[in-house]
Amino acid sequence: DDDDDTLDLVDVDRTFEAFRSSPNVSVTLVDKNSGNVLAKTKNTIHNVDGDTDEQALCANSKIPELILSPIIPEYHSHIAIKIKPMELCVWLLFLTISYLALRTMVVSKNMRHNFKYTAVEMQDIFELGLRGIVLYVIGNIGERVSVKFFLWIAWFVFFYPFVFQICPTTFTIDSESKFDWTLISISVFVGASNFYIVLDNFKYVWRIQKWWIYGYFAFFCVVLYHIALIRSANHDIAIHVHHHHWAFVLSLFIHSPKDSSLVLHALLVAVFIHGIAVFGCENLFDYKNLENATV
């Protein structure tokens, strides 16, 4: 009935009952709005006494889900994650080559933190591989593996160290001096671009109606976690959210297929590689006052 979206379960039972004795007839009940199969009879199966097997008649029934649909909204919970072993190996190889190339540049150009013990180097490469696998599976890298994406990462891996090198570690703003409109324009452009990309990715997750728990709930849980982490700092513990960490975390939530998201994703991956390669996979906390025996 086009005027009534509800389903009379008594009529369903009568329909199936009418076809019980038909040996070569099956019935499929489909929701006209969503196209989901609500109930389906299999080919009639007779037992040794010639009676119809009741279990086989409606083994596919989804009538309980239909009854609960006004209470529980429809949610596509079946999400297929495809892992291509060869593609994953290429991704990990690319990360390793980027790491080695960046370490070579840091050492040869005598950049910040240019010395690490071999054991630390090996541990950092291992950590890079583990996080690279997480990025491939959860961070949508599996959908972006391409020459274009790799070239963008290589571009940022090459130029970001020089930008990082010339950036001052501290600076002061003179409130009485004239504003630098070039710097303000760049800041507004970067802020607006990032705001657009954030909205685009939230909209993308909403539009595909999948990964809502991951796309929204997990994101806000991660934000709350880092707020709690920062607030946990005290006179004994110093908290430092390294750029390899925040770049890795943000990379997990860039899923939009647009070029703007692809470029930002490549930048975050490059920052992540730079942090691991230059400074190592350092802890987010550091003990202070170790000379004090009470600590």
Backbone as CSV, one residue per row, in Angstrom:
resi,resn,N_x,N_y,N_z,CA_x,CA_y,CA_z,C_x,C_y,C_z
1,ASP,0.850,-1.184,0.000,0.000,0.000,0.000,0.884,1.231,0.000
2,ASP,0.709,2.128,-1.016,1.578,3.289,-1.135,1.327,4.316,-0.049
3,ASP,0.110,4.284,0.550,-0.213,5.276,1.572,0.192,4.837,2.961
4,ASP,0.640,3.613,3.099,0.980,3.094,4.424,2.293,2.358,4.336
5,ASP,3.319,2.903,5.030,4.649,2.304,4.973,4.816,1.183,5.966
6,THR,3.841,0.945,6.837,3.952,-0.121,7.820,3.623,-1.452,7.193
7,LEU,4.064,-2.504,7.826,3.889,-3.858,7.315,3.031,-4.654,8.278
8,ASP,1.934,-5.222,7.771,1.049,-6.050,8.586,1.662,-7.438,8.677
9,LEU,2.161,-7.805,9.857,2.842,-9.083,10.025,1.888,-10.248,9.840
10,VAL,0.600,-10.020,10.114,-0.379,-11.104,9.910,-0.489,-11.425,8.436
11,ASP,-0.510,-10.370,7.594,-0.559,-10.605,6.148,0.694,-11.313,5.658
12,VAL,1.849,-10.988,6.270,3.082,-11.675,5.882,2.972,-13.160,6.178
13,ASP,2.481,-13.486,7.361,2.343,-14.899,7.724,1.372,-15.610,6.790
14,ARG,0.292,-14.940,6.428,-0.679,-15.560,5.514,-0.067,-15.769,4.132
15,THR,0.742,-14.813,3.701,1.381,-14.945,2.385,2.311,-16.147,2.339
16,PHE,3.150,-16.268,3.381,4.060,-17.409,3.425,3.288,-18.715,3.577
17,GLU,2.184,-18.680,4.311,1.391,-19.895,4.509,0.783,-20.356,3.197
18,ALA,0.405,-19.374,2.344,-0.220,-19.724,1.067,0.737,-20.448,0.136
19,PHE,2.010,-20.179,0.289,3.001,-20.787,-0.600,3.735,-21.955,0.041
20,ARG,3.347,-22.316,1.220,4.061,-23.404,1.900,3.999,-24.706,1.121
21,SER,2.821,-24.967,0.577,2.643,-26.251,-0.107,3.048,-26.206,-1.563
22,SER,3.498,-25.031,-2.048,3.926,-24.942,-3.449,5.374,-25.361,-3.548
23,PRO,5.694,-26.451,-4.215,7.036,-27.021,-4.161,8.103,-26.196,-4.863
24,ASN,7.747,-25.395,-5.875,8.762,-24.707,-6.675,8.546,-23.203,-6.706
25,VAL,7.999,-22.667,-5.652,7.717,-21.233,-5.592,8.439,-20.642,-4.393
26,SER,9.089,-19.475,-4.593,9.721,-18.756,-3.497,9.173,-17.333,-3.465
27,VAL,9.209,-16.716,-2.294,8.683,-15.368,-2.107,9.778,-14.497,-1.498
28,THR,9.956,-13.311,-2.046,10.903,-12.341,-1.505,10.160,-11.058,-1.176
29,LEU,10.284,-10.601,0.052,9.632,-9.385,0.510,10.682,-8.284,0.595
30,VAL,10.502,-7.192,-0.183,11.488,-6.130,-0.301,10.880,-4.815,0.151
31,ASP,11.633,-4.055,0.954,11.205,-2.723,1.369,11.316,-1.788,0.180
32,LYS,10.211,-1.117,-0.182,10.197,-0.284,-1.391,11.078,0.959,-1.248
33,ASN,11.325,1.429,-0.003,12.107,2.654,0.198,13.606,2.392,0.161
34,SER,14.033,1.399,0.931,15.472,1.145,1.036,15.972,0.053,0.107
35,GLY,15.050,-0.767,-0.391,15.474,-1.873,-1.241,16.024,-3.056,-0.483
36,ASN,15.954,-3.022,0.846,16.459,-4.126,1.651,15.503,-5.304,1.603
37,VAL,16.069,-6.510,1.594,15.260,-7.730,1.631,14.815,-7.959,3.070
38,LEU,13.479,-7.923,3.284,12.937,-8.087,4.630,12.748,-9.547,4.976
39,ALA,12.294,-10.324,4.030,12.081,-11.751,4.262,12.135,-12.474,2.924
40,LYS,12.589,-13.708,2.979,12.744,-14.463,1.742,12.620,-15.941,2.039
41,THR,11.787,-16.593,1.237,11.681,-18.038,1.374,12.692,-18.691,0.467
42,LYS,13.244,-19.780,0.933,14.128,-20.580,0.091,13.287,-21.562,-0.706
43,ASN,13.925,-22.274,-1.582,13.209,-23.333,-2.268,12.649,-24.297,-1.241
44,THR,11.405,-24.691,-1.418,10.734,-25.508,-0.421,11.489,-26.811,-0.186
45,ILE,11.790,-27.085,1.072,12.529,-28.287,1.436,11.591,-29.219,2.202
46,HIS,11.508,-30.424,1.773,10.645,-31.400,2.421,11.500,-32.377,3.229
47,ASN,11.000,-32.699,4.401,11.716,-33.684,5.201,11.316,-35.080,4.781
48,VAL,11.734,-36.067,5.532,11.493,-37.454,5.125,10.015,-37.800,5.152
49,ASP,9.193,-37.029,5.914,7.759,-37.302,5.976,6.977,-36.534,4.927
50,GLY,7.683,-35.776,4.091,7.003,-35.025,3.044,6.497,-33.679,3.491
51,ASP,6.790,-33.244,4.736,6.328,-31.951,5.226,7.367,-30.869,4.927
52,THR,6.875,-29.650,4.868,7.772,-28.528,4.602,8.589,-28.209,5.845
53,ASP,9.865,-27.952,5.620,10.752,-27.594,6.724,10.505,-26.142,7.107
54,GLU,9.966,-25.896,8.304,9.618,-24.553,8.741,10.848,-23.650,8.837
55,GLN,11.995,-24.191,9.228,13.201,-23.385,9.411,13.704,-22.846,8.083
56,ALA,13.621,-23.665,7.063,14.111,-23.249,5.760,13.168,-22.275,5.086
57,LEU,11.883,-22.262,5.517,10.887,-21.437,4.856,11.176,-19.955,5.005
58,CYS,11.615,-19.547,6.190,11.835,-18.123,6.433,13.148,-17.903,7.177
59,ALA,14.187,-18.582,6.718,15.471,-18.495,7.411,16.120,-17.134,7.238
60,ASN,15.684,-16.362,6.221,16.302,-15.083,5.917,15.511,-13.903,6.462
61,SER,14.539,-14.147,7.292,13.627,-13.095,7.712,14.357,-11.977,8.448
62,LYS,14.016,-10.724,8.071,14.542,-9.552,8.744,13.420,-8.732,9.359
63,ILE,12.309,-9.415,9.641,11.155,-8.726,10.210,11.481,-8.084,11.549
64,PRO,12.283,-8.719,12.459,12.630,-8.020,13.706,13.326,-6.689,13.477
65,GLU,14.185,-6.599,12.439,14.846,-5.330,12.152,13.836,-4.290,11.701
66,LEU,12.800,-4.725,10.949,11.774,-3.811,10.494,10.978,-3.264,11.669
67,ILE,10.703,-4.129,12.649,9.958,-3.696,13.825,10.762,-2.662,14.613
68,LEU,12.105,-2.842,14.677,12.954,-1.945,15.463,13.385,-0.707,14.697
69,SER,13.109,-0.651,13.369,13.600,0.463,12.568,13.100,1.827,13.018
70,PRO,11.855,1.961,13.545,11.464,3.289,14.042,12.280,3.706,15.260
71,ILE,12.846,2.733,15.995,13.592,3.041,17.214,15.073,3.201,16.907
72,ILE,15.615,2.247,16.150,17.033,2.270,15.797,17.167,2.707,14.344
73,PRO,17.801,3.843,14.045,17.920,4.293,12.656,18.748,3.332,11.826
74,GLU,18.469,3.343,10.537,19.202,2.458,9.624,20.676,2.833,9.601
75,TYR,21.539,1.855,9.725,22.981,2.112,9.795,23.710,1.025,9.028
76,HIS,24.506,1.444,8.071,25.261,0.486,7.267,26.497,0.070,8.054
77,SER,26.382,-1.012,8.779,27.464,-1.420,9.678,28.475,-2.339,9.004
78,HIS,28.160,-2.836,7.828,29.077,-3.749,7.152,30.021,-2.934,6.270
79,ILE,31.266,-2.815,6.707,32.255,-2.023,5.992,33.396,-2.942,5.570
80,ALA,33.633,-2.987,4.283,34.676,-3.860,3.756,35.982,-3.072,3.631
81,ILE,37.029,-3.568,4.242,38.356,-2.963,4.139,39.220,-3.885,3.276
82,LYS,39.635,-3.359,2.143,40.434,-4.156,1.229,41.908,-3.829,1.422
83,ILE,42.702,-4.850,1.601,44.145,-4.685,1.740,44.816,-5.412,0.586
84,LYS,45.526,-4.653,-0.231,46.268,-5.235,-1.334,47.722,-5.386,-0.881
85,PRO,48.179,-6.620,-0.669,49.529,-6.826,-0.107,50.635,-6.135,-0.893
86,MET,50.598,-6.234,-2.213,51.655,-5.618,-3.019,51.615,-4.102,-2.898
87,GLU,50.400,-3.545,-2.897,50.238,-2.101,-2.757,50.711,-1.626,-1.391
88,LEU,50.412,-2.417,-0.359,50.861,-2.091,0.993,52.381,-2.115,1.085
89,CYS,52.992,-3.091,0.445,54.460,-3.174,0.439,55.075,-1.967,-0.265
90,VAL,54.461,-1.535,-1.371,54.952,-0.352,-2.087,54.851,0.883,-1.195
91,TRP,53.749,1.002,-0.457,53.551,2.129,0.456,54.609,2.143,1.557
92,LEU,54.857,0.994,2.166,55.862,0.915,3.226,57.267,1.158,2.680
93,LEU,57.534,0.673,1.474,58.829,0.923,0.837,59.008,2.413,0.566
94,PHE,57.949,3.068,0.132,58.016,4.507,-0.124,58.294,5.276,1.166
95,LEU,57.646,4.893,2.262,57.899,5.543,3.546,59.359,5.358,3.982
96,THR,59.869,4.145,3.813,61.249,3.861,4.219,62.247,4.647,3.386
97,ILE,62.030,4.698,2.075,62.924,5.461,1.199,62.872,6.949,1.555
98,SER,61.678,7.464,1.837,61.529,8.866,2.224,62.285,9.139,3.525
99,TYR,62.186,8.204,4.461,62.898,8.340,5.736,64.405,8.396,5.505
100,LEU,64.929,7.456,4.732,66.375,7.402,4.484,66.859,8.636,3.730
101,ALA,66.067,9.088,2.754,66.457,10.285,1.996,66.477,11.515,2.895
102,LEU,65.476,11.610,3.772,65.418,12.760,4.666,66.539,12.718,5.699
103,ARG,66.852,11.527,6.221,67.970,11.418,7.173,69.281,11.804,6.512
104,THR,69.457,11.394,5.267,70.672,11.741,4.534,70.793,13.256,4.375
105,MET,69.668,13.899,4.047,69.682,15.351,3.883,69.954,16.048,5.208
106,VAL,69.358,15.558,6.290,69.540,16.183,7.610,70.992,16.101,8.049
107,VAL,71.596,14.925,7.849,72.985,14.737,8.268,73.940,15.536,7.390
108,SER,73.730,15.502,6.086,74.651,16.184,5.165,74.548,17.706,5.279
109,LYS,73.359,18.220,5.571,73.162,19.669,5.691,73.315,20.158,7.131
110,ASN,73.621,19.224,8.036,73.826,19.570,9.443,72.618,20.306,10.023
111,MET,71.446,19.731,9.800,70.221,20.338,10.311,70.021,19.952,11.776
112,ARG,68.919,20.434,12.353,68.652,20.176,13.758,68.567,18.675,14.041
113,HIS,69.096,18.308,15.166,69.004,16.926,15.657,69.508,15.942,14.590
114,ASN,70.728,16.175,14.122,71.230,15.375,12.999,71.915,14.083,13.429
115,PHE,71.944,13.803,14.732,72.619,12.574,15.182,71.650,11.681,15.931
116,LYS,71.643,10.410,15.539,70.874,9.392,16.264,71.679,8.102,16.235
117,TYR,71.628,7.344,17.313,72.297,6.051,17.348,71.609,5.083,16.384
118,THR,72.381,4.090,15.946,71.838,3.118,14.987,70.619,2.398,15.551
119,ALA,70.651,2.067,16.842,69.507,1.386,17.464,68.265,2.265,17.421
120,VAL,68.465,3.560,17.608,67.331,4.492,17.542,66.808,4.585,16.108
121,GLU,67.730,4.605,15.138,67.325,4.630,13.733,66.462,3.409,13.387
122,MET,66.903,2.238,13.827,66.163,1.015,13.532,64.792,1.020,14.198
123,GLN,64.747,1.519,15.426,63.462,1.591,16.119,62.518,2.570,15.414
124,ASP,63.047,3.677,14.951,62.217,4.672,14.260,61.669,4.129,12.943
125,ILE,62.484,3.372,12.213,62.005,2.775,10.964,60.910,1.754,11.251
126,PHE,61.093,0.977,12.325,60.070,0.005,12.709,58.768,0.722,13.079
127,GLU,58.874,1.794,13.842,57.685,2.568,14.230,57.037,3.211,13.012
128,LEU,57.852,3.669,12.082,57.339,4.242,10.847,56.523,3.214,10.070
129,GLY,57.018,1.969,10.014,56.291,0.917,9.313,54.972,0.562,9.985
130,LEU,54.981,0.460,11.323,53.747,0.135,12.040,52.684,1.201,11.822
131,ARG,53.083,2.445,11.974,52.106,3.525,11.790,51.713,3.658,10.328
132,GLY,52.625,3.298,9.438,52.286,3.313,8.021,51.196,2.313,7.693
133,ILE,51.220,1.157,8.337,50.172,0.157,8.137,48.836,0.680,8.656
134,VAL,48.861,1.330,9.828,47.627,1.911,10.378,47.076,2.974,9.432
135,LEU,47.948,3.807,8.884,47.512,4.827,7.936,46.908,4.197,6.682
136,TYR,47.502,3.108,6.225,47.005,2.449,5.014,45.605,1.891,5.241
137,VAL,45.379,1.277,6.385,44.106,0.601,6.644,43.027,1.590,7.067
138,ILE,43.336,2.447,8.052,42.318,3.328,8.621,42.386,4.729,8.034
139,GLY,43.565,5.170,7.647,43.734,6.535,7.168,43.485,6.752,5.702
140,ASN,42.845,5.811,5.026,42.422,5.972,3.634,43.580,6.007,2.636
141,ILE,44.776,5.641,3.074,45.908,5.625,2.142,45.690,4.579,1.054
142,GLY,45.004,3.489,1.415,44.738,2.445,0.430,43.973,2.942,-0.782
143,GLU,43.171,4.020,-0.588,42.411,4.586,-1.702,43.184,5.681,-2.429
144,ARG,44.326,6.079,-1.898,45.069,7.185,-2.496,46.375,6.756,-3.157
145,VAL,46.794,5.515,-2.954,48.083,5.079,-3.495,48.109,5.308,-5.002
146,SER,48.949,6.235,-5.410,49.080,6.578,-6.829,50.360,7.384,-6.999
147,VAL,50.789,7.543,-8.211,51.992,8.336,-8.492,51.766,9.785,-8.081
148,LYS,50.570,10.309,-8.321,50.239,11.690,-7.970,50.385,11.926,-6.473
149,PHE,49.851,11.014,-5.679,49.910,11.155,-4.223,51.350,11.054,-3.732
150,PHE,52.102,10.117,-4.273,53.499,9.956,-3.883,54.329,11.187,-4.250
151,LEU,54.051,11.784,-5.393,54.795,12.975,-5.806,54.516,14.153,-4.884
152,TRP,53.271,14.289,-4.456,52.936,15.357,-3.511,53.666,15.147,-2.178
153,ILE,53.695,13.916,-1.711,54.412,13.630,-0.461,55.900,13.932,-0.626
154,ALA,56.490,13.483,-1.730,57.917,13.718,-1.981,58.224,15.212,-2.033
155,TRP,57.324,15.992,-2.645,57.509,17.442,-2.711,57.568,18.036,-1.310
156,PHE,56.615,17.680,-0.470,56.577,18.228,0.890,57.720,17.692,1.747
157,VAL,58.101,16.435,1.553,59.219,15.865,2.308,60.512,16.617,1.995
158,PHE,60.658,17.047,0.755,61.881,17.741,0.351,61.909,19.188,0.862
159,PHE,60.779,19.907,0.795,60.771,21.322,1.125,60.433,21.619,2.580
160,TYR,59.684,20.739,3.238,59.298,21.026,4.623,60.502,21.169,5.564
161,PRO,61.563,20.355,5.438,62.711,20.533,6.341,63.323,21.921,6.283
162,PHE,63.370,22.529,5.085,63.938,23.869,4.976,63.025,24.907,5.633
163,VAL,61.699,24.734,5.463,60.761,25.638,6.129,60.870,25.479,7.635
164,PHE,60.964,24.238,8.080,61.090,23.973,9.516,62.390,24.535,10.063
165,GLN,63.439,24.490,9.256,64.765,24.938,9.692,64.810,26.454,9.892
166,ILE,64.138,27.195,9.018,64.228,28.656,9.090,63.181,29.255,10.022
167,CYS,62.200,28.449,10.437,61.174,28.974,11.336,61.776,29.233,12.710
168,PRO,61.498,30.378,13.304,62.042,30.666,14.643,61.384,29.796,15.700
169,THR,62.145,29.441,16.699,61.580,28.640,17.796,60.721,29.492,18.714
170,THR,61.028,30.781,18.820,60.220,31.716,19.606,60.110,33.032,18.837
171,PHE,59.064,33.766,19.087,58.900,35.074,18.459,57.972,35.925,19.318
172,THR,58.082,37.228,19.132,57.237,38.177,19.853,56.501,39.047,18.850
173,ILE,55.327,39.499,19.227,54.517,40.361,18.371,54.433,41.734,19.014
174,ASP,54.883,42.723,18.287,54.835,44.098,18.779,53.468,44.682,18.427
175,SER,52.668,44.934,19.436,51.302,45.410,19.200,51.273,46.829,18.649
176,GLU,52.366,47.586,18.784,52.389,48.967,18.313,52.899,49.096,16.884
177,SER,53.458,48.030,16.345,53.978,48.090,14.975,52.845,47.898,13.972
178,LYS,53.126,48.233,12.725,52.130,48.085,11.671,51.952,46.611,11.316
179,PHE,50.736,46.288,10.909,50.441,44.915,10.545,51.072,44.587,9.199
180,ASP,51.565,43.372,9.099,52.091,42.866,7.841,50.931,42.193,7.105
181,TRP,50.351,42.917,6.137,49.157,42.407,5.466,49.454,41.171,4.624
182,THR,50.687,41.020,4.186,51.033,39.789,3.457,50.924,38.578,4.363
183,LEU,51.474,38.694,5.578,51.396,37.600,6.536,49.958,37.337,6.948
184,ILE,49.187,38.411,7.125,47.775,38.249,7.496,47.007,37.558,6.377
185,SER,47.273,37.938,5.139,46.584,37.323,3.994,46.891,35.836,3.898
186,ILE,48.159,35.477,4.099,48.549,34.066,4.066,47.856,33.295,5.188
187,SER,47.821,33.896,6.377,47.184,33.228,7.519,45.694,33.023,7.272
188,VAL,45.024,34.033,6.717,43.590,33.913,6.423,43.350,32.841,5.369
189,PHE,44.203,32.807,4.338,44.049,31.801,3.278,44.237,30.393,3.829
190,VAL,45.285,30.191,4.626,45.543,28.866,5.205,44.407,28.459,6.134
191,GLY,43.932,29.407,6.973,42.834,29.093,7.881,41.557,28.752,7.146
192,ALA,41.220,29.526,6.112,40.001,29.268,5.342,40.098,27.938,4.591
193,SER,41.276,27.648,4.039,41.457,26.390,3.302,41.294,25.184,4.221
194,ASN,41.922,25.257,5.380,41.804,24.144,6.319,40.377,23.992,6.846
195,PHE,39.699,25.108,7.067,38.312,25.053,7.522,37.427,24.388,6.465
196,TYR,37.660,24.736,5.191,36.896,24.115,4.102,37.151,22.614,4.033
197,ILE,38.407,22.205,4.172,38.750,20.786,4.083,38.125,20.003,5.237
198,VAL,38.119,20.601,6.437,37.488,19.941,7.590,36.005,19.743,7.342
199,LEU,35.314,20.800,6.894,33.878,20.682,6.614,33.612,19.680,5.500
200,ASP,34.461,19.684,4.471,34.284,18.759,3.351,34.405,17.309,3.799
201,ASN,35.351,17.020,4.696,35.521,15.645,5.169,34.388,15.218,6.090
202,PHE,33.898,16.130,6.930,32.736,15.802,7.761,31.512,15.550,6.886
203,LYS,31.347,16.361,5.855,30.222,16.182,4.943,30.347,14.878,4.170
204,TYR,31.564,14.537,3.784,31.780,13.299,3.021,31.386,12.073,3.835
205,VAL,31.801,12.043,5.097,31.447,10.911,5.959,29.942,10.841,6.158
206,TRP,29.292,12.014,6.298,27.847,12.029,6.475,27.132,11.569,5.213
207,ARG,27.631,11.955,4.055,26.953,11.648,2.804,26.992,10.161,2.471
208,ILE,28.098,9.496,2.759,28.180,8.074,2.419,27.505,7.200,3.461
209,GLN,27.098,7.786,4.594,26.372,7.070,5.646,27.110,5.810,6.099
210,LYS,28.413,5.898,6.157,29.222,4.807,6.673,30.323,5.382,7.545
211,TRP,30.794,4.582,8.452,31.885,4.978,9.331,31.488,6.174,10.209
212,TRP,30.187,6.305,10.522,29.775,7.433,11.348,30.447,7.383,12.711
213,ILE,30.519,6.181,13.307,31.147,6.056,14.621,32.614,6.440,14.531
214,TYR,33.275,5.960,13.469,34.691,6.307,13.289,34.846,7.785,12.935
215,GLY,34.015,8.257,12.014,34.188,9.604,11.505,33.877,10.706,12.494
216,TYR,32.940,10.472,13.394,32.519,11.523,14.321,32.881,11.185,15.761
217,PHE,32.370,10.074,16.248,32.578,9.716,17.647,34.057,9.537,17.960
218,ALA,34.762,8.784,17.102,36.183,8.546,17.344,36.983,9.841,17.248
219,PHE,36.603,10.715,16.324,37.325,11.981,16.175,37.217,12.828,17.444
220,PHE,36.006,12.954,17.975,35.829,13.767,19.174,36.450,13.082,20.397
221,CYS,36.474,11.750,20.413,37.171,11.049,21.496,38.668,11.340,21.455
222,VAL,39.227,11.375,20.253,40.651,11.691,20.108,40.932,13.118,20.568
223,VAL,40.038,14.051,20.221,40.208,15.441,20.661,40.168,15.532,22.184
224,LEU,39.176,14.874,22.795,39.058,14.895,24.253,40.269,14.230,24.916
225,TYR,40.765,13.156,24.285,41.944,12.473,24.821,43.141,13.418,24.871
226,HIS,43.369,14.170,23.807,44.532,15.050,23.775,44.350,16.255,24.701
227,ILE,43.112,16.700,24.880,42.878,17.765,25.865,43.230,17.263,27.261
228,ALA,42.784,16.037,27.572,43.117,15.453,28.877,44.619,15.237,29.014
229,LEU,45.272,14.840,27.911,46.724,14.626,27.937,47.465,15.922,28.248
230,ILE,47.076,16.999,27.594,47.750,18.284,27.809,47.514,18.790,29.228
231,ARG,46.290,18.600,29.715,45.964,19.068,31.071,46.623,18.217,32.154
232,SER,47.173,17.071,31.770,47.817,16.208,32.762,49.221,16.670,33.125
233,ALA,49.716,17.668,32.416,51.059,18.184,32.719,51.083,18.796,34.116
234,ASN,52.176,18.581,34.823,52.334,19.153,36.158,53.812,19.461,36.402
235,HIS,54.182,19.720,37.629,55.565,20.096,37.917,56.526,18.913,37.803
236,ASP,56.016,17.689,37.675,56.869,16.505,37.512,56.883,15.963,36.082
237,ILE,55.823,16.266,35.301,55.688,15.731,33.953,55.514,16.885,32.963
238,ALA,56.328,16.878,31.912,56.189,17.852,30.826,55.556,17.159,29.623
239,ILE,54.570,17.792,29.022,53.861,17.227,27.872,54.278,17.985,26.617
240,HIS,54.637,17.227,25.597,55.008,17.820,24.316,54.391,16.975,23.206
241,VAL,53.363,17.520,22.538,52.722,16.810,21.420,53.557,17.075,20.175
242,HIS,54.431,16.144,19.845,55.361,16.312,18.735,54.627,16.365,17.397
243,HIS,55.271,16.979,16.414,54.589,17.125,15.126,54.444,15.789,14.404
244,HIS,55.286,14.817,14.689,55.078,13.494,14.086,53.790,12.863,14.618
245,HIS,53.418,13.220,15.859,52.226,12.631,16.467,50.948,13.281,15.944
246,TRP,50.868,14.618,16.006,49.618,15.247,15.580,49.397,15.103,14.075
247,ALA,50.487,15.056,13.291,50.319,14.837,11.849,49.788,13.435,11.575
248,PHE,50.289,12.449,12.318,49.799,11.074,12.158,48.325,10.962,12.546
249,VAL,47.946,11.569,13.664,46.562,11.482,14.135,45.613,12.145,13.149
250,LEU,45.950,13.334,12.682,45.078,14.030,11.723,44.987,13.271,10.402
251,SER,46.058,12.567,10.023,46.040,11.803,8.766,45.010,10.683,8.784
252,LEU,44.617,10.244,9.961,43.642,9.154,10.056,42.242,9.590,9.661
253,PHE,41.982,10.900,9.612,40.621,11.389,9.420,40.430,12.160,8.120
254,ILE,41.359,12.047,7.180,41.226,12.711,5.879,40.763,11.661,4.865
255,HIS,39.461,11.686,4.532,38.900,10.638,3.666,38.253,11.168,2.397
256,SER,38.072,12.455,2.279,37.427,12.996,1.085,38.296,12.749,-0.150
257,PRO,37.688,12.388,-1.280,38.480,12.115,-2.490,38.899,13.377,-3.248
258,LYS,38.512,14.562,-2.784,38.850,15.795,-3.503,40.347,16.058,-3.455
259,ASP,40.816,16.808,-4.465,42.251,17.114,-4.552,42.729,17.923,-3.359
260,SER,41.875,18.781,-2.823,42.276,19.582,-1.666,42.613,18.688,-0.480
261,SER,41.809,17.654,-0.264,42.084,16.719,0.826,43.300,15.869,0.519
262,LEU,43.475,15.511,-0.752,44.650,14.720,-1.131,45.945,15.492,-0.845
263,VAL,45.963,16.783,-1.186,47.166,17.593,-0.960,47.433,17.740,0.541
264,LEU,46.370,18.025,1.316,46.556,18.144,2.759,47.004,16.825,3.367
265,HIS,46.454,15.718,2.868,46.850,14.396,3.347,48.329,14.157,3.076
266,ALA,48.771,14.525,1.885,50.186,14.367,1.544,51.065,15.223,2.451
267,LEU,50.611,16.445,2.762,51.379,17.326,3.652,51.484,16.720,5.053
268,LEU,50.385,16.189,5.563,50.407,15.597,6.900,51.322,14.372,6.945
269,VAL,51.291,13.561,5.899,52.179,12.396,5.848,53.632,12.848,5.812
270,ALA,53.923,13.902,5.060,55.294,14.427,4.983,55.757,14.963,6.338
271,VAL,54.869,15.658,7.044,55.214,16.163,8.378,55.456,14.996,9.331
272,PHE,54.633,13.963,9.211,54.809,12.754,10.031,56.169,12.106,9.762
273,ILE,56.539,11.969,8.497,57.837,11.380,8.140,58.970,12.259,8.660
274,HIS,58.819,13.566,8.529,59.856,14.488,8.993,60.065,14.349,10.500
275,GLY,58.986,14.278,11.258,59.119,14.167,12.705,59.831,12.903,13.130
276,ILE,59.474,11.774,12.483,60.122,10.500,12.820,61.584,10.507,12.388
277,ALA,61.840,11.037,11.197,63.197,10.985,10.647,64.152,11.918,11.390
278,VAL,63.715,13.119,11.717,64.611,14.117,12.294,64.737,13.954,13.802
279,PHE,63.618,13.822,14.486,63.640,13.797,15.945,63.422,12.405,16.531
280,GLY,62.943,11.484,15.714,62.653,10.153,16.221,61.249,10.080,16.801
281,CYS,60.832,8.872,17.117,59.493,8.662,17.682,59.553,8.924,19.190
282,GLU,59.618,10.184,19.542,59.793,10.572,20.939,58.486,10.446,21.717
283,ASN,58.610,10.290,23.010,57.444,10.209,23.877,56.716,11.546,23.932
284,LEU,55.433,11.469,24.288,54.641,12.682,24.430,54.870,13.346,25.786
285,PHE,55.565,12.676,26.675,55.818,13.232,28.002,57.311,13.115,28.321
286,ASP,57.727,13.902,29.273,59.115,13.867,29.716,59.140,14.159,31.207
287,TYR,59.928,13.359,31.943,60.016,13.548,33.387,60.882,14.780,33.709
288,LYS,60.443,15.514,34.694,61.218,16.640,35.194,61.641,16.373,36.639
289,ASN,62.633,17.095,37.062,63.082,17.008,38.455,63.508,15.585,38.839
290,LEU,64.224,14.915,37.932,64.635,13.542,38.204,65.637,13.471,39.362
291,GLU,66.290,14.582,39.648,67.232,14.557,40.775,66.509,14.483,42.124
292,ASN,65.211,14.742,42.080,64.429,14.669,43.318,64.035,13.217,43.571
293,ALA,64.413,12.664,44.689,64.167,11.250,44.971,62.698,10.928,45.154
294,THR,61.875,11.948,45.425,60.444,11.680,45.637,59.698,11.485,44.338
295,VAL,60.300,11.821,43.212,59.623,11.683,41.926,59.686,10.243,41.466
